[in-house]
Amino acid sequence: MREALMRDRTLSWAAALRDMKADRATRPAIREERLRTAAGLRGAAPTALSAWRGASGRRYVVVVHDLDQPDLVADQAAVTLAVHRDAEGRATAVAVRACNAGDPGYLGWLAACAQLGAIELHAHRLAEDQADRAAIAADLGGPAQTITAGAPQ
């Protein structure tokens, strides 16, 4: 009897598509997607990598740093995300900043992010120039989430 029920069961494609769209709608557009890394590859210490999906759907690979790292952009430009993690380990971008090398407002921005609950810094260094970094920062956070010169906008 059970086999007869399974054989006669039909799949409603409309319902399946609706459920998939609902699942996509519940995920935040801008989100972290954890990466698996080759821990200790050839005896080297593992690099903490992650990726962020922007509002456009583009994926940006980042290196994860503790918030107390020295100035990450002193010598090299980057798009930096100040990140908070909840008890379950889910990441939320507190703020995003497109930084040139030696960005004079970076440390003030970092202090403001710490007060907003950031505990990690994620650095994306693959942008070609300032225009690309600004576009990536907008894709990952937009103006509403960006903090400049140590003060919320």
Disulfide bonds with the S-S distance in Angstrom:
none
